[in-house]
Amino acid sequence: MGTCDYCGSRFPKTRATRKYCTPRCKTNACLDRKPSRLRAADVQAIYELLASEFDCAEELKERLRAILAPQMPPIPLDGNRVIIPRMD
Ligand SMILES: [Zn+2]
């Protein structure tokens, strides 16, 4: 038996290299993986951020997210201001 690297469930291991219980878990793990290297174009884009001016930290965070994690939902900005969800 093996333990799935993604969901942690036990599954019968058929090969030594098998780390995930199902192809779905393998795909999810692949999608979740954080890249350990940046593309040269992304490095360039981050250098450009260093030279840029921002009205608030969230604007910078959103620009960084767009470069590093385009698959993540955007940080909501209204113009240059963060949208704070109302509780009512
Ligand atoms: Zn799994």
PDB file of the backbone (N, CA, C, O) and the ligand in Angstrom, with CONECT records:
HET     ZN  A 101       1
ATOM      1  N   MET A   1       0.846  -1.195   0.000  1.00  0.00           N
ATOM      2  CA  MET A   1       0.000   0.000   0.000  1.00  0.00           C
ATOM      3  C   MET A   1       0.879   1.243   0.000  1.00  0.00           C
ATOM      4  O   MET A   1       1.978   1.257   0.555  1.00  0.00           O
ATOM      5  N   GLY A   2       0.361   2.276  -0.637  1.00  0.00           N
ATOM      6  CA  GLY A   2       1.059   3.554  -0.611  1.00  0.00           C
ATOM      7  C   GLY A   2       0.122   4.624  -0.089  1.00  0.00           C
ATOM      8  O   GLY A   2      -1.081   4.395   0.041  1.00  0.00           O
ATOM      9  N   THR A   3       0.667   5.791   0.211  1.00  0.00           N
ATOM     10  CA  THR A   3      -0.144   6.923   0.644  1.00  0.00           C
ATOM     11  C   THR A   3      -0.058   7.995  -0.435  1.00  0.00           C
ATOM     12  O   THR A   3       1.029   8.434  -0.808  1.00  0.00           O
ATOM     13  N   CYS A   4      -1.206   8.402  -0.921  1.00  0.00           N
ATOM     14  CA  CYS A   4      -1.254   9.376  -2.010  1.00  0.00           C
ATOM     15  C   CYS A   4      -0.605  10.694  -1.579  1.00  0.00           C
ATOM     16  O   CYS A   4      -0.932  11.232  -0.522  1.00  0.00           O
ATOM     17  N   ASP A   5       0.296  11.201  -2.385  1.00  0.00           N
ATOM     18  CA  ASP A   5       0.981  12.456  -2.066  1.00  0.00           C
ATOM     19  C   ASP A   5       0.039  13.654  -2.127  1.00  0.00           C
ATOM     20  O   ASP A   5       0.337  14.709  -1.567  1.00  0.00           O
ATOM     21  N   TYR A   6      -1.094  13.496  -2.803  1.00  0.00           N
ATOM     22  CA  TYR A   6      -2.002  14.633  -2.931  1.00  0.00           C
ATOM     23  C   TYR A   6      -3.098  14.613  -1.877  1.00  0.00           C
ATOM     24  O   TYR A   6      -3.252  15.573  -1.122  1.00  0.00           O
ATOM     25  N   CYS A   7      -3.866  13.515  -1.822  1.00  0.00           N
ATOM     26  CA  CYS A   7      -5.017  13.500  -0.919  1.00  0.00           C
ATOM     27  C   CYS A   7      -4.759  12.711   0.357  1.00  0.00           C
ATOM     28  O   CYS A   7      -5.559  12.770   1.291  1.00  0.00           O
ATOM     29  N   GLY A   8      -3.664  11.979   0.408  1.00  0.00           N
ATOM     30  CA  GLY A   8      -3.295  11.280   1.631  1.00  0.00           C
ATOM     31  C   GLY A   8      -3.993   9.953   1.831  1.00  0.00           C
ATOM     32  O   GLY A   8      -3.780   9.289   2.846  1.00  0.00           O
ATOM     33  N   SER A   9      -4.834   9.549   0.868  1.00  0.00           N
ATOM     34  CA  SER A   9      -5.525   8.277   1.058  1.00  0.00           C
ATOM     35  C   SER A   9      -4.589   7.115   0.719  1.00  0.00           C
ATOM     36  O   SER A   9      -3.630   7.260  -0.038  1.00  0.00           O
ATOM     37  N   ARG A  10      -4.896   5.984   1.297  1.00  0.00           N
ATOM     38  CA  ARG A  10      -4.097   4.785   1.075  1.00  0.00           C
ATOM     39  C   ARG A  10      -4.548   4.135  -0.226  1.00  0.00           C
ATOM     40  O   ARG A  10      -5.742   4.080  -0.521  1.00  0.00           O
ATOM     41  N   PHE A  11      -3.609   3.655  -0.983  1.00  0.00           N
ATOM     42  CA  PHE A  11      -3.973   2.987  -2.221  1.00  0.00           C
ATOM     43  C   PHE A  11      -2.950   1.893  -2.518  1.00  0.00           C
ATOM     44  O   PHE A  11      -1.792   1.980  -2.110  1.00  0.00           O
ATOM     45  N   PRO A  12      -3.397   0.862  -3.234  1.00  0.00           N
ATOM     46  CA  PRO A  12      -2.452  -0.219  -3.555  1.00  0.00           C
ATOM     47  C   PRO A  12      -1.421   0.264  -4.564  1.00  0.00           C
ATOM     48  O   PRO A  12      -1.755   0.655  -5.682  1.00  0.00           O
ATOM     49  N   LYS A  13      -0.187   0.229  -4.153  1.00  0.00           N
ATOM     50  CA  LYS A  13       0.893   0.728  -4.998  1.00  0.00           C
ATOM     51  C   LYS A  13       1.258  -0.356  -6.005  1.00  0.00           C
ATOM     52  O   LYS A  13       1.480  -1.512  -5.643  1.00  0.00           O
ATOM     53  N   THR A  14       1.314   0.033  -7.257  1.00  0.00           N
ATOM     54  CA  THR A  14       1.650  -0.966  -8.268  1.00  0.00           C
ATOM     55  C   THR A  14       3.069  -0.801  -8.776  1.00  0.00           C
ATOM     56  O   THR A  14       3.691  -1.768  -9.216  1.00  0.00           O
ATOM     57  N   ARG A  15       3.587   0.424  -8.718  1.00  0.00           N
ATOM     58  CA  ARG A  15       4.960   0.660  -9.140  1.00  0.00           C
ATOM     59  C   ARG A  15       5.648   1.539  -8.106  1.00  0.00           C
ATOM     60  O   ARG A  15       4.982   2.272  -7.376  1.00  0.00           O
ATOM     61  N   ALA A  16       6.961   1.475  -8.037  1.00  0.00           N
ATOM     62  CA  ALA A  16       7.708   2.249  -7.040  1.00  0.00           C
ATOM     63  C   ALA A  16       7.548   3.739  -7.263  1.00  0.00           C
ATOM     64  O   ALA A  16       7.611   4.522  -6.316  1.00  0.00           O
ATOM     65  N   THR A  17       7.341   4.135  -8.512  1.00  0.00           N
ATOM     66  CA  THR A  17       7.265   5.553  -8.834  1.00  0.00           C
ATOM     67  C   THR A  17       5.866   6.121  -8.615  1.00  0.00           C
ATOM     68  O   THR A  17       5.662   7.330  -8.733  1.00  0.00           O
ATOM     69  N   ARG A  18       4.930   5.281  -8.304  1.00  0.00           N
ATOM     70  CA  ARG A  18       3.554   5.734  -8.208  1.00  0.00           C
ATOM     71  C   ARG A  18       3.344   6.529  -6.919  1.00  0.00           C
ATOM     72  O   ARG A  18       3.525   5.991  -5.827  1.00  0.00           O
ATOM     73  N   LYS A  19       2.973   7.777  -7.032  1.00  0.00           N
ATOM     74  CA  LYS A  19       2.829   8.646  -5.861  1.00  0.00           C
ATOM     75  C   LYS A  19       1.391   9.066  -5.607  1.00  0.00           C
ATOM     76  O   LYS A  19       1.064   9.537  -4.518  1.00  0.00           O
ATOM     77  N   TYR A  20       0.538   8.898  -6.596  1.00  0.00           N
ATOM     78  CA  TYR A  20      -0.829   9.394  -6.469  1.00  0.00           C
ATOM     79  C   TYR A  20      -1.817   8.262  -6.680  1.00  0.00           C
ATOM     80  O   TYR A  20      -1.576   7.358  -7.480  1.00  0.00           O
ATOM     81  N   CYS A  21      -2.949   8.317  -5.949  1.00  0.00           N
ATOM     82  CA  CYS A  21      -3.917   7.220  -5.998  1.00  0.00           C
ATOM     83  C   CYS A  21      -4.632   7.178  -7.337  1.00  0.00           C
ATOM     84  O   CYS A  21      -4.979   6.101  -7.822  1.00  0.00           O
ATOM     85  N   THR A  22      -4.857   8.341  -7.937  1.00  0.00           N
ATOM     86  CA  THR A  22      -5.602   8.394  -9.195  1.00  0.00           C
ATOM     87  C   THR A  22      -4.957   9.425 -10.116  1.00  0.00           C
ATOM     88  O   THR A  22      -4.222  10.298  -9.655  1.00  0.00           O
ATOM     89  N   PRO A  23      -5.229   9.327 -11.407  1.00  0.00           N
ATOM     90  CA  PRO A  23      -4.742  10.372 -12.330  1.00  0.00           C
ATOM     91  C   PRO A  23      -5.262  11.747 -11.941  1.00  0.00           C
ATOM     92  O   PRO A  23      -4.586  12.754 -12.152  1.00  0.00           O
ATOM     93  N   ARG A  24      -6.474  11.792 -11.368  1.00  0.00           N
ATOM     94  CA  ARG A  24      -7.044  13.069 -10.941  1.00  0.00           C
ATOM     95  C   ARG A  24      -6.158  13.712  -9.863  1.00  0.00           C
ATOM     96  O   ARG A  24      -5.882  14.910  -9.921  1.00  0.00           O
ATOM     97  N   CYS A  25      -5.716  12.921  -8.889  1.00  0.00           N
ATOM     98  CA  CYS A  25      -4.847  13.456  -7.835  1.00  0.00           C
ATOM     99  C   CYS A  25      -3.511  13.908  -8.430  1.00  0.00           C
ATOM    100  O   CYS A  25      -2.954  14.926  -8.022  1.00  0.00           O
ATOM    101  N   LYS A  26      -3.014  13.151  -9.381  1.00  0.00           N
ATOM    102  CA  LYS A  26      -1.754  13.536 -10.018  1.00  0.00           C
ATOM    103  C   LYS A  26      -1.906  14.869 -10.728  1.00  0.00           C
ATOM    104  O   LYS A  26      -1.036  15.735 -10.642  1.00  0.00           O
ATOM    105  N   THR A  27      -3.036  15.027 -11.442  1.00  0.00           N
ATOM    106  CA  THR A  27      -3.307  16.281 -12.150  1.00  0.00           C
ATOM    107  C   THR A  27      -3.453  17.439 -11.170  1.00  0.00           C
ATOM    108  O   THR A  27      -2.887  18.512 -11.379  1.00  0.00           O
ATOM    109  N   ASN A  28      -4.217  17.217 -10.096  1.00  0.00           N
ATOM    110  CA  ASN A  28      -4.400  18.272  -9.096  1.00  0.00           C
ATOM    111  C   ASN A  28      -3.065  18.672  -8.472  1.00  0.00           C
ATOM    112  O   ASN A  28      -2.788  19.857  -8.281  1.00  0.00           O
ATOM    113  N   ALA A  29      -2.249  17.680  -8.161  1.00  0.00           N
ATOM    114  CA  ALA A  29      -0.944  17.958  -7.556  1.00  0.00           C
ATOM    115  C   ALA A  29      -0.096  18.773  -8.523  1.00  0.00           C
ATOM    116  O   ALA A  29       0.627  19.686  -8.125  1.00  0.00           O
ATOM    117  N   CYS A  30      -0.200  18.429  -9.787  1.00  0.00           N
ATOM    118  CA  CYS A  30       0.551  19.131 -10.817  1.00  0.00           C
ATOM    119  C   CYS A  30       0.102  20.590 -10.912  1.00  0.00           C
ATOM    120  O   CYS A  30       0.924  21.494 -11.066  1.00  0.00           O
ATOM    121  N   LEU A  31      -1.222  20.807 -10.818  1.00  0.00           N
ATOM    122  CA  LEU A  31      -1.760  22.166 -10.914  1.00  0.00           C
ATOM    123  C   LEU A  31      -1.392  22.995  -9.695  1.00  0.00           C
ATOM    124  O   LEU A  31      -1.198  24.207  -9.791  1.00  0.00           O
ATOM    125  N   ASP A  32      -1.296  22.325  -8.532  1.00  0.00           N
ATOM    126  CA  ASP A  32      -1.005  23.040  -7.282  1.00  0.00           C
ATOM    127  C   ASP A  32       0.473  23.371  -7.134  1.00  0.00           C
ATOM    128  O   ASP A  32       0.841  24.253  -6.358  1.00  0.00           O
ATOM    129  N   ARG A  33       1.306  22.678  -7.864  1.00  0.00           N
ATOM    130  CA  ARG A  33       2.738  22.819  -7.661  1.00  0.00           C
ATOM    131  C   ARG A  33       3.199  24.249  -7.928  1.00  0.00           C
ATOM    132  O   ARG A  33       2.832  24.873  -8.924  1.00  0.00           O
ATOM    133  N   LYS A  34       4.014  24.741  -7.004  1.00  0.00           N
ATOM    134  CA  LYS A  34       4.559  26.075  -7.186  1.00  0.00           C
ATOM    135  C   LYS A  34       5.840  25.975  -8.007  1.00  0.00           C
ATOM    136  O   LYS A  34       6.716  25.169  -7.698  1.00  0.00           O
ATOM    137  N   PRO A  35       5.948  26.783  -9.040  1.00  0.00           N
ATOM    138  CA  PRO A  35       7.165  26.699  -9.841  1.00  0.00           C
ATOM    139  C   PRO A  35       8.376  27.141  -9.037  1.00  0.00           C
ATOM    140  O   PRO A  35       8.318  28.143  -8.325  1.00  0.00           O
ATOM    141  N   SER A  36       9.468  26.404  -9.146  1.00  0.00           N
ATOM    142  CA  SER A  36      10.684  26.763  -8.402  1.00  0.00           C
ATOM    143  C   SER A  36      11.615  27.600  -9.270  1.00  0.00           C
ATOM    144  O   SER A  36      12.621  28.126  -8.792  1.00  0.00           O
ATOM    145  N   ARG A  37      11.276  27.716 -10.530  1.00  0.00           N
ATOM    146  CA  ARG A  37      12.063  28.550 -11.426  1.00  0.00           C
ATOM    147  C   ARG A  37      11.133  29.523 -12.135  1.00  0.00           C
ATOM    148  O   ARG A  37       9.957  29.236 -12.360  1.00  0.00           O
ATOM    149  N   LEU A  38      11.676  30.655 -12.475  1.00  0.00           N
ATOM    150  CA  LEU A  38      10.896  31.649 -13.202  1.00  0.00           C
ATOM    151  C   LEU A  38      11.375  31.714 -14.644  1.00  0.00           C
ATOM    152  O   LEU A  38      12.556  31.536 -14.939  1.00  0.00           O
ATOM    153  N   ARG A  39      10.446  31.968 -15.512  1.00  0.00           N
ATOM    154  CA  ARG A  39      10.827  32.202 -16.908  1.00  0.00           C
ATOM    155  C   ARG A  39      11.551  33.538 -16.986  1.00  0.00           C
ATOM    156  O   ARG A  39      11.289  34.446 -16.198  1.00  0.00           O
ATOM    157  N   ALA A  40      12.451  33.646 -17.932  1.00  0.00           N
ATOM    158  CA  ALA A  40      13.230  34.884 -18.086  1.00  0.00           C
ATOM    159  C   ALA A  40      12.312  36.082 -18.264  1.00  0.00           C
ATOM    160  O   ALA A  40      12.584  37.157 -17.728  1.00  0.00           O
ATOM    161  N   ALA A  41      11.226  35.909 -19.013  1.00  0.00           N
ATOM    162  CA  ALA A  41      10.295  37.015 -19.241  1.00  0.00           C
ATOM    163  C   ALA A  41       9.646  37.448 -17.928  1.00  0.00           C
ATOM    164  O   ALA A  41       9.380  38.633 -17.727  1.00  0.00           O
ATOM    165  N   ASP A  42       9.386  36.469 -17.017  1.00  0.00           N
ATOM    166  CA  ASP A  42       8.782  36.809 -15.723  1.00  0.00           C
ATOM    167  C   ASP A  42       9.779  37.548 -14.842  1.00  0.00           C
ATOM    168  O   ASP A  42       9.415  38.495 -14.145  1.00  0.00           O
ATOM    169  N   VAL A  43      11.025  37.120 -14.871  1.00  0.00           N
ATOM    170  CA  VAL A  43      12.071  37.815 -14.111  1.00  0.00           C
ATOM    171  C   VAL A  43      12.148  39.264 -14.584  1.00  0.00           C
ATOM    172  O   VAL A  43      12.241  40.185 -13.773  1.00  0.00           O
ATOM    173  N   GLN A  44      12.107  39.457 -15.892  1.00  0.00           N
ATOM    174  CA  GLN A  44      12.148  40.805 -16.458  1.00  0.00           C
ATOM    175  C   GLN A  44      10.957  41.627 -15.978  1.00  0.00           C
ATOM    176  O   GLN A  44      11.093  42.801 -15.635  1.00  0.00           O
ATOM    177  N   ALA A  45       9.786  40.990 -15.960  1.00  0.00           N
ATOM    178  CA  ALA A  45       8.568  41.691 -15.530  1.00  0.00           C
ATOM    179  C   ALA A  45       8.680  42.106 -14.063  1.00  0.00           C
ATOM    180  O   ALA A  45       8.181  43.165 -13.683  1.00  0.00           O
ATOM    181  N   ILE A  46       9.331  41.280 -13.234  1.00  0.00           N
ATOM    182  CA  ILE A  46       9.489  41.615 -11.816  1.00  0.00           C
ATOM    183  C   ILE A  46      10.480  42.772 -11.663  1.00  0.00           C
ATOM    184  O   ILE A  46      10.281  43.653 -10.826  1.00  0.00           O
ATOM    185  N   TYR A  47      11.528  42.771 -12.456  1.00  0.00           N
ATOM    186  CA  TYR A  47      12.448  43.911 -12.435  1.00  0.00           C
ATOM    187  C   TYR A  47      11.721  45.198 -12.791  1.00  0.00           C
ATOM    188  O   TYR A  47      11.992  46.256 -12.223  1.00  0.00           O
ATOM    189  N   GLU A  48      10.794  45.096 -13.739  1.00  0.00           N
ATOM    190  CA  GLU A  48      10.023  46.285 -14.117  1.00  0.00           C
ATOM    191  C   GLU A  48       9.137  46.748 -12.966  1.00  0.00           C
ATOM    192  O   GLU A  48       8.912  47.946 -12.790  1.00  0.00           O
ATOM    193  N   LEU A  49       8.626  45.776 -12.169  1.00  0.00           N
ATOM    194  CA  LEU A  49       7.826  46.157 -10.996  1.00  0.00           C
ATOM    195  C   LEU A  49       8.670  46.944 -10.003  1.00  0.00           C
ATOM    196  O   LEU A  49       8.190  47.899  -9.391  1.00  0.00           O
ATOM    197  N   LEU A  50       9.940  46.538  -9.845  1.00  0.00           N
ATOM    198  CA  LEU A  50      10.838  47.219  -8.909  1.00  0.00           C
ATOM    199  C   LEU A  50      10.974  48.694  -9.260  1.00  0.00           C
ATOM    200  O   LEU A  50      11.123  49.546  -8.384  1.00  0.00           O
ATOM    201  N   ALA A  51      10.920  48.976 -10.542  1.00  0.00           N
ATOM    202  CA  ALA A  51      11.112  50.350 -11.000  1.00  0.00           C
ATOM    203  C   ALA A  51       9.802  51.128 -11.036  1.00  0.00           C
ATOM    204  O   ALA A  51       9.783  52.323 -11.331  1.00  0.00           O
ATOM    205  N   SER A  52       8.698  50.427 -10.729  1.00  0.00           N
ATOM    206  CA  SER A  52       7.390  51.076 -10.824  1.00  0.00           C
ATOM    207  C   SER A  52       6.976  51.673  -9.488  1.00  0.00           C
ATOM    208  O   SER A  52       7.491  51.306  -8.432  1.00  0.00           O
ATOM    209  N   GLU A  53       6.038  52.597  -9.566  1.00  0.00           N
ATOM    210  CA  GLU A  53       5.474  53.192  -8.354  1.00  0.00           C
ATOM    211  C   GLU A  53       4.068  52.651  -8.166  1.00  0.00           C
ATOM    212  O   GLU A  53       3.329  52.443  -9.129  1.00  0.00           O
ATOM    213  N   PHE A  54       3.711  52.427  -6.901  1.00  0.00           N
ATOM    214  CA  PHE A  54       2.389  51.892  -6.601  1.00  0.00           C
ATOM    215  C   PHE A  54       1.730  52.746  -5.541  1.00  0.00           C
ATOM    216  O   PHE A  54       2.386  53.285  -4.649  1.00  0.00           O
ATOM    217  N   ASP A  55       0.408  52.858  -5.660  1.00  0.00           N
ATOM    218  CA  ASP A  55      -0.331  53.636  -4.675  1.00  0.00           C
ATOM    219  C   ASP A  55      -0.578  52.839  -3.400  1.00  0.00           C
ATOM    220  O   ASP A  55      -0.744  53.414  -2.325  1.00  0.00           O
ATOM    221  N   CYS A  56      -0.601  51.522  -3.522  1.00  0.00           N
ATOM    222  CA  CYS A  56      -0.812  50.716  -2.324  1.00  0.00           C
ATOM    223  C   CYS A  56      -0.156  49.353  -2.526  1.00  0.00           C
ATOM    224  O   CYS A  56       0.130  48.925  -3.644  1.00  0.00           O
ATOM    225  N   ALA A  57       0.066  48.696  -1.399  1.00  0.00           N
ATOM    226  CA  ALA A  57       0.749  47.401  -1.446  1.00  0.00           C
ATOM    227  C   ALA A  57      -0.061  46.374  -2.223  1.00  0.00           C
ATOM    228  O   ALA A  57       0.500  45.498  -2.880  1.00  0.00           O
ATOM    229  N   GLU A  58      -1.409  46.490  -2.143  1.00  0.00           N
ATOM    230  CA  GLU A  58      -2.243  45.513  -2.838  1.00  0.00           C
ATOM    231  C   GLU A  58      -2.069  45.600  -4.350  1.00  0.00           C
ATOM    232  O   GLU A  58      -2.146  44.591  -5.052  1.00  0.00           O
ATOM    233  N   GLU A  59      -1.837  46.793  -4.837  1.00  0.00           N
ATOM    234  CA  GLU A  59      -1.620  46.937  -6.273  1.00  0.00           C
ATOM    235  C   GLU A  59      -0.353  46.185  -6.677  1.00  0.00           C
ATOM    236  O   GLU A  59      -0.319  45.502  -7.700  1.00  0.00           O
ATOM    237  N   LEU A  60       0.689  46.325  -5.851  1.00  0.00           N
ATOM    238  CA  LEU A  60       1.925  45.585  -6.117  1.00  0.00           C
ATOM    239  C   LEU A  60       1.685  44.087  -6.002  1.00  0.00           C
ATOM    240  O   LEU A  60       2.166  43.311  -6.828  1.00  0.00           O
ATOM    241  N   LYS A  61       0.934  43.678  -4.967  1.00  0.00           N
ATOM    242  CA  LYS A  61       0.642  42.251  -4.793  1.00  0.00           C
ATOM    243  C   LYS A  61      -0.082  41.693  -6.012  1.00  0.00           C
ATOM    244  O   LYS A  61       0.223  40.597  -6.482  1.00  0.00           O
ATOM    245  N   GLU A  62      -1.043  42.460  -6.516  1.00  0.00           N
ATOM    246  CA  GLU A  62      -1.806  41.996  -7.666  1.00  0.00           C
ATOM    247  C   GLU A  62      -0.899  41.863  -8.899  1.00  0.00           C
ATOM    248  O   GLU A  62      -1.029  40.919  -9.678  1.00  0.00           O
ATOM    249  N   ARG A  63       0.009  42.815  -9.061  1.00  0.00           N
ATOM    250  CA  ARG A  63       0.919  42.735 -10.209  1.00  0.00           C
ATOM    251  C   ARG A  63       1.824  41.518 -10.078  1.00  0.00           C
ATOM    252  O   ARG A  63       2.085  40.822 -11.059  1.00  0.00           O
ATOM    253  N   LEU A  64       2.305  41.263  -8.850  1.00  0.00           N
ATOM    254  CA  LEU A  64       3.148  40.090  -8.612  1.00  0.00           C
ATOM    255  C   LEU A  64       2.373  38.798  -8.864  1.00  0.00           C
ATOM    256  O   LEU A  64       2.883  37.857  -9.472  1.00  0.00           O
ATOM    257  N   ARG A  65       1.120  38.777  -8.380  1.00  0.00           N
ATOM    258  CA  ARG A  65       0.306  37.578  -8.572  1.00  0.00           C
ATOM    259  C   ARG A  65       0.105  37.282 -10.054  1.00  0.00           C
ATOM    260  O   ARG A  65       0.180  36.131 -10.486  1.00  0.00           O
ATOM    261  N   ALA A  66      -0.148  38.324 -10.817  1.00  0.00           N
ATOM    262  CA  ALA A  66      -0.399  38.138 -12.244  1.00  0.00           C
ATOM    263  C   ALA A  66       0.818  37.508 -12.932  1.00  0.00           C
ATOM    264  O   ALA A  66       0.684  36.760 -13.900  1.00  0.00           O
ATOM    265  N   ILE A  67       2.004  37.827 -12.411  1.00  0.00           N
ATOM    266  CA  ILE A  67       3.220  37.272 -12.997  1.00  0.00           C
ATOM    267  C   ILE A  67       3.477  35.859 -12.474  1.00  0.00           C
ATOM    268  O   ILE A  67       3.736  34.935 -13.246  1.00  0.00           O
ATOM    269  N   LEU A  68       3.402  35.706 -11.144  1.00  0.00           N
ATOM    270  CA  LEU A  68       3.821  34.442 -10.524  1.00  0.00           C
ATOM    271  C   LEU A  68       2.730  33.390 -10.513  1.00  0.00           C
ATOM    272  O   LEU A  68       3.018  32.200 -10.638  1.00  0.00           O
ATOM    273  N   ALA A  69       1.481  33.809 -10.366  1.00  0.00           N
ATOM    274  CA  ALA A  69       0.396  32.845 -10.201  1.00  0.00           C
ATOM    275  C   ALA A  69      -0.815  33.269 -11.013  1.00  0.00           C
ATOM    276  O   ALA A  69      -1.865  33.579 -10.452  1.00  0.00           O
ATOM    277  N   PRO A  70      -0.671  33.284 -12.354  1.00  0.00           N
ATOM    278  CA  PRO A  70      -1.798  33.731 -13.186  1.00  0.00           C
ATOM    279  C   PRO A  70      -3.038  32.863 -13.023  1.00  0.00           C
ATOM    280  O   PRO A  70      -4.139  33.293 -13.366  1.00  0.00           O
ATOM    281  N   GLN A  71      -2.877  31.645 -12.503  1.00  0.00           N
ATOM    282  CA  GLN A  71      -4.036  30.750 -12.321  1.00  0.00           C
ATOM    283  C   GLN A  71      -4.829  31.089 -11.076  1.00  0.00           C
ATOM    284  O   GLN A  71      -5.961  30.631 -10.920  1.00  0.00           O
ATOM    285  N   MET A  72      -4.240  31.903 -10.167  1.00  0.00           N
ATOM    286  CA  MET A  72      -4.956  32.277  -8.949  1.00  0.00           C
ATOM    287  C   MET A  72      -5.923  33.419  -9.241  1.00  0.00           C
ATOM    288  O   MET A  72      -5.689  34.208 -10.156  1.00  0.00           O
ATOM    289  N   PRO A  73      -7.020  33.517  -8.462  1.00  0.00           N
ATOM    290  CA  PRO A  73      -7.961  34.625  -8.703  1.00  0.00           C
ATOM    291  C   PRO A  73      -7.298  35.966  -8.412  1.00  0.00           C
ATOM    292  O   PRO A  73      -6.493  36.071  -7.487  1.00  0.00           O
ATOM    293  N   PRO A  74      -7.627  36.984  -9.188  1.00  0.00           N
ATOM    294  CA  PRO A  74      -7.014  38.293  -8.971  1.00  0.00           C
ATOM    295  C   PRO A  74      -7.388  38.883  -7.626  1.00  0.00           C
ATOM    296  O   PRO A  74      -8.459  38.603  -7.088  1.00  0.00           O
ATOM    297  N   ILE A  75      -6.498  39.702  -7.086  1.00  0.00           N
ATOM    298  CA  ILE A  75      -6.801  40.464  -5.878  1.00  0.00           C
ATOM    299  C   ILE A  75      -7.704  41.611  -6.324  1.00  0.00           C
ATOM    300  O   ILE A  75      -7.306  42.418  -7.164  1.00  0.00           O
ATOM    301  N   PRO A  76      -8.927  41.694  -5.768  1.00  0.00           N
ATOM    302  CA  PRO A  76      -9.857  42.709  -6.276  1.00  0.00           C
ATOM    303  C   PRO A  76      -9.383  44.129  -5.969  1.00  0.00           C
ATOM    304  O   PRO A  76      -9.144  44.488  -4.816  1.00  0.00           O
ATOM    305  N   LEU A  77      -9.256  44.918  -7.022  1.00  0.00           N
ATOM    306  CA  LEU A  77      -8.866  46.316  -6.878  1.00  0.00           C
ATOM    307  C   LEU A  77      -9.921  47.159  -7.568  1.00  0.00           C
ATOM    308  O   LEU A  77     -10.415  46.795  -8.635  1.00  0.00           O
ATOM    309  N   ASP A  78     -10.265  48.274  -6.964  1.00  0.00           N
ATOM    310  CA  ASP A  78     -11.172  49.221  -7.590  1.00  0.00           C
ATOM    311  C   ASP A  78     -10.326  50.429  -7.943  1.00  0.00           C
ATOM    312  O   ASP A  78     -10.034  51.264  -7.087  1.00  0.00           O
ATOM    313  N   GLY A  79      -9.934  50.520  -9.198  1.00  0.00           N
ATOM    314  CA  GLY A  79      -8.936  51.512  -9.551  1.00  0.00           C
ATOM    315  C   GLY A  79      -7.649  51.119  -8.859  1.00  0.00           C
ATOM    316  O   GLY A  79      -7.101  50.051  -9.131  1.00  0.00           O
ATOM    317  N   ASN A  80      -7.159  51.961  -7.973  1.00  0.00           N
ATOM    318  CA  ASN A  80      -5.956  51.625  -7.231  1.00  0.00           C
ATOM    319  C   ASN A  80      -6.265  51.269  -5.784  1.00  0.00           C
ATOM    320  O   ASN A  80      -5.360  51.135  -4.961  1.00  0.00           O
ATOM    321  N   ARG A  81      -7.550  51.119  -5.482  1.00  0.00           N
ATOM    322  CA  ARG A  81      -7.897  50.844  -4.094  1.00  0.00           C
ATOM    323  C   ARG A  81      -8.414  49.426  -3.952  1.00  0.00           C
ATOM    324  O   ARG A  81      -9.052  48.888  -4.856  1.00  0.00           O
ATOM    325  N   VAL A  82      -8.130  48.828  -2.800  1.00  0.00           N
ATOM    326  CA  VAL A  82      -8.630  47.491  -2.528  1.00  0.00           C
ATOM    327  C   VAL A  82     -10.115  47.567  -2.232  1.00  0.00           C
ATOM    328  O   VAL A  82     -10.578  48.469  -1.534  1.00  0.00           O
ATOM    329  N   ILE A  83     -10.866  46.598  -2.777  1.00  0.00           N
ATOM    330  CA  ILE A  83     -12.285  46.536  -2.459  1.00  0.00           C
ATOM    331  C   ILE A  83     -12.445  45.757  -1.149  1.00  0.00           C
ATOM    332  O   ILE A  83     -12.068  44.589  -1.058  1.00  0.00           O
ATOM    333  N   ILE A  84     -12.997  46.407  -0.165  1.00  0.00           N
ATOM    334  CA  ILE A  84     -13.243  45.718   1.103  1.00  0.00           C
ATOM    335  C   ILE A  84     -14.695  45.277   1.106  1.00  0.00           C
ATOM    336  O   ILE A  84     -15.599  46.113   1.110  1.00  0.00           O
ATOM    337  N   PRO A  85     -14.930  43.953   1.106  1.00  0.00           N
ATOM    338  CA  PRO A  85     -16.310  43.472   1.022  1.00  0.00           C
ATOM    339  C   PRO A  85     -17.125  43.975   2.199  1.00  0.00           C
ATOM    340  O   PRO A  85     -16.684  43.920   3.347  1.00  0.00           O
ATOM    341  N   ARG A  86     -18.333  44.471   1.897  1.00  0.00           N
ATOM    342  CA  ARG A  86     -19.204  44.949   2.967  1.00  0.00           C
ATOM    343  C   ARG A  86     -19.889  43.753   3.607  1.00  0.00           C
ATOM    344  O   ARG A  86     -20.155  42.744   2.955  1.00  0.00           O
ATOM    345  N   MET A  87     -20.165  43.886   4.881  1.00  0.00           N
ATOM    346  CA  MET A  87     -20.729  42.769   5.622  1.00  0.00           C
ATOM    347  C   MET A  87     -22.247  42.777   5.595  1.00  0.00           C
ATOM    348  O   MET A  87     -22.873  41.838   6.087  1.00  0.00           O
ATOM    349  N   ASP A  88     -22.856  43.819   5.028  1.00  0.00           N
ATOM    350  CA  ASP A  88     -24.326  43.865   5.065  1.00  0.00           C
ATOM    351  C   ASP A  88     -24.966  43.295   3.812  1.00  0.00           C
ATOM    352  O   ASP A  88     -26.191  43.268   3.702  1.00  0.00           O
TER     353      ASP A  88
HETATM  354 ZN    ZN A 101      -5.130  10.822  -4.015  1.00  0.00          ZN2+
END
